[in-house]
Amino acid sequence: MKTIPYIEYTKLEAEDTDKNHWYHMSHLNDACASKDFHRTSAYAICLLREGKLQLESDLFVHQADAPAIFTIAPSAIRRFTDLGEGYEAKIFFFRKELFLHGQVDINYLDKFDFFEVPEHQFLPLDTNQHQKLDTYFNLIHEKTLETTTHASDIIRSLIYIVINELDSIYKSQPDEPSSNIDKNLHVLSQFKSLLAEHFIEERQVSFYADKLHLTPKYFSTLIKEASGKTAGEWINDMLVLEAKVRLQNQKQSIAQISFDLNFSDPSHFGKFFKKHVGISPSDYRK
C-alpha cells in the first residue's frame, strides 16, 4: 500500500499572514506535506466520496468504503493510507479558538465525542446522508474561494451544520447486542483511550488495569484475547508512534525528545527505539 501525501495544517498556519483564515479545505489527494504519522493543530473532517481509505488515529485503524466520514481532533496522531483503489475525498480543517468566535459555550466542541473518541472517528453513510453532507462540503469549498465580507461567518455556520448533522447520524445508529467479544473490545477501546492520555508518564500495566477496575492478570487476558497483543506491547507501540512523530521535527534534539518521553537518558531511548523499529532514532530521522 502507498501512503497518501497528507497536509500538515500547521505549516499552512505558519505561512498564513491572514490571521482570520481559520479554516482550510482541500482534496485529500492534493495535500502533500507529510507522508508519515503526524498531528495538526486543527480539527479535521474528511468526506470519503468514492473508493476506499484507511485512517490510523493513535492506535485505532479504520478501513472505510465510500461513502463515509472521518472526524479527527487536533491531538490525534493520524495517517491516511491508500488501499490500492481509486478514491475521491475532501477534507477541511478548522481551528477551535477561532471557530468558537462569538460562541458563548466555549466547551461546545467537547459535546461531540466523535472527534475525541477514536472508535467513533469513522462513520459509514447511507445515500441520503452522503448527499446531504456532500452538499455542505461543496458549499464550504465554494465559500473558501470567496473574499466577501461574510464568507468566514457563512463557513462557520456551515461547519456548525455539518457537526450537528453528524451528531444526529451517530445518535440514530441502532444499539448492537452485547457479547463477550464485544465486552473484550470495549475494554480494549477504553484501554487505548487511557493509553493515549497517560502513556508518557504511566507505562505499568497495573496502572491501566486499576483505572478500569480490573486485576492486572484479568485485564491482560482480556487485552490479549481482544487484540492478539499484550497490554505491554500496546504501551510500547504508543511510545514508538509518539517518538516517530516527534523525530519529524528537526528543531527538536533527540536528547530532548528522549527526556520529553520520560526516558532516563538518550541512550535508553535509543536502545528502546532500535529494538522496536530496527534502526536508531538518528537513522529514522534521516
MOKAJO-V775980 format. One record per backbone hydrogen bond with DSSP energy under -0.5 kcal/mol. CO is the residue of the C=O (numbers start at 1). NH is the residue of the N-H. E is the energy in kcal/mol with one decimal. If there is no record, write none. Layout:
co = [CO:CO]
nh = [NH:NH]
e = [E:E]
This chain:
co = [2:6:6:7:8:8:9:10:11:12:15:17:18:20:22:24:26:27:27:28:34:38:43:44:45:46:46:47:47:48:48:50:51:52:53:54:54:55:55:56:56:57:60:62:62:64:67:68:69:70:72:73:74:76:77:78:79:80:81:88:88:89:90:91:92:93:94:95:96:98:100:102:104:105:107:108:109:111:112:112:113:115:116:117:118:121:123:126:127:128:129:130:131:132:133:134:135:136:137:138:139:140:141:142:143:148:150:151:152:153:154:155:156:157:158:159:160:161:162:163:164:165:166:167:168:170:179:180:181:182:183:184:185:186:187:188:189:190:191:192:193:194:195:198:198:201:204:204:205:206:207:208:209:210:215:216:217:218:219:220:221:222:223:223:224:230:231:232:233:234:235:236:237:238:239:240:241:242:243:244:245:246:248:249:251:253:254:255:256:257:258:259:265:266:267:268:269:270:271:272:273:273:274:280:281:282]
nh = [82:33:34:9:11:12:13:14:15:16:17:19:21:22:95:93:91:30:31:31:6:78:94:72:92:48:70:49:90:67:68:88:66:83:64:56:81:57:62:58:79:60:57:55:64:53:125:48:123:46:44:76:40:78:58:38:56:4:54:49:50:28:47:26:45:24:43:99:100:101:103:104:106:108:110:111:112:113:115:116:117:73:118:120:121:71:69:130:131:132:133:134:135:136:137:138:139:140:141:142:143:144:145:145:146:151:154:155:156:157:158:159:160:161:162:163:164:165:166:167:168:169:170:171:172:173:183:184:185:186:187:188:189:190:191:192:193:194:195:196:197:198:199:201:202:203:207:208:209:210:211:212:214:213:219:220:221:222:223:224:225:226:227:229:228:234:235:236:237:238:239:240:241:242:243:244:245:246:247:248:248:249:250:252:253:257:258:259:260:261:263:262:269:270:271:272:273:274:275:276:277:278:278:284:285:286]
e = [-1.7:-1.1:-2.8:-0.9:-1.7:-0.9:-2.0:-2.0:-1.5:-1.3:-0.6:-1.0:-2.0:-1.8:-2.1:-2.9:-2.8:-2.0:-0.8:-0.9:-2.1:-3.0:-1.8:-2.7:-2.2:-0.7:-2.5:-0.8:-2.0:-0.7:-1.6:-2.0:-2.5:-0.6:-3.1:-0.5:-2.5:-0.6:-3.1:-0.5:-1.5:-2.4:-2.6:-3.0:-0.5:-1.8:-2.2:-2.7:-2.3:-2.7:-2.4:-1.2:-0.8:-0.5:-3.7:-1.6:-2.6:-1.0:-1.9:-2.5:-1.6:-2.1:-2.9:-2.5:-2.2:-1.9:-2.5:-2.3:-2.2:-1.2:-2.7:-0.5:-1.0:-1.5:-0.8:-1.4:-1.4:-0.8:-1.4:-0.6:-3.3:-1.2:-0.8:-2.1:-1.7:-2.0:-2.3:-2.7:-2.4:-2.2:-2.4:-2.8:-1.8:-1.6:-2.6:-2.4:-2.1:-2.7:-2.7:-2.4:-2.2:-1.9:-0.7:-0.9:-1.4:-1.2:-2.4:-2.4:-2.3:-2.1:-2.4:-2.3:-2.1:-2.0:-2.4:-2.6:-2.2:-2.6:-2.4:-2.0:-2.0:-2.1:-2.6:-2.3:-1.0:-1.4:-2.4:-2.3:-2.5:-2.2:-2.3:-2.3:-2.5:-2.4:-2.6:-2.5:-1.9:-2.4:-2.8:-2.1:-0.9:-2.2:-2.2:-0.6:-2.7:-0.5:-1.0:-1.0:-2.2:-2.4:-1.8:-1.4:-2.8:-1.4:-3.0:-2.5:-1.9:-2.3:-2.3:-2.2:-2.4:-2.3:-2.0:-0.5:-2.2:-1.8:-2.1:-2.3:-2.5:-2.1:-1.9:-2.4:-2.4:-2.3:-2.5:-2.4:-1.8:-2.3:-2.3:-0.6:-1.0:-1.5:-1.1:-1.6:-0.5:-2.2:-2.4:-1.9:-2.6:-1.9:-2.7:-1.6:-1.9:-2.7:-2.3:-2.3:-2.9:-2.4:-2.1:-1.6:-2.5:-0.5:-1.8:-2.4:-2.2:-1.3]
